[in-house]
């Protein structure tokens, strides 16, 4: 074989002497919270969501959360297989400790119920208080872009295109049209808010509570709004003209 062809291709981003690097990352993950062991009822609800938003959940990484089930003996293998047939991608199981070996067998990550999430981790609030800093984007956020403001607010002086994703540990301000996905309070801040001049979003989320486009009241379409969680933990959309 030609010596030049046998060489390994090295990325120009590679650090000297390091083959790879393991880093924390921020991704949009949906959690399927199970409140019943009735597999048919669960799948019926999932399929109803998929039909309302064709293509939206295709290849979506999914957490299967079984912590609310009263019957800890539920076997999720059949459900997980059917979810995969629906082109969803279960990647993580959150359940009682006895499910750890099953998660490994199914090639899933595993988190026990008492695992500290980003929402409850003691350093999350401390980091936000000690190193709070807003991030400002002064141009259009294009389709495919993902922008994250760690430990602070995200301010977009412009619009957010369909297919783009903006995230912040604090609030999100969009001085233009919000057409992509916006996730505020990413580390669990339930007091975070989303503000925009024109609401046309594919998805909005505060502290993990989300709503997709078809579930946003039509009265707020293309309106200047603020989005927040009320005292009951429900997502509220409110006109800024009030």
Secondary structure, DSSP 8 states (H G I E B T S, - for coil): --TTTTS----TT--TT-S----------EEEE---S-HHHHHHHHHHHHHHTTTTTTT-EEEEE-TT-S-TT---HHHHHHHHHTT-EEEEEE--GGGHHHHHHTT-EEE-TT---TTT-HHHHHHHHHS---EEE-S-B-TT-EEEETTS-EEESS-B-TT-EEEESS-EEEEEEE-SEEEESTTS-TT--EEEEEE--SEEEETTEEEEGGGS-GGGTT--EEEEE-TTS-EEEEETT-
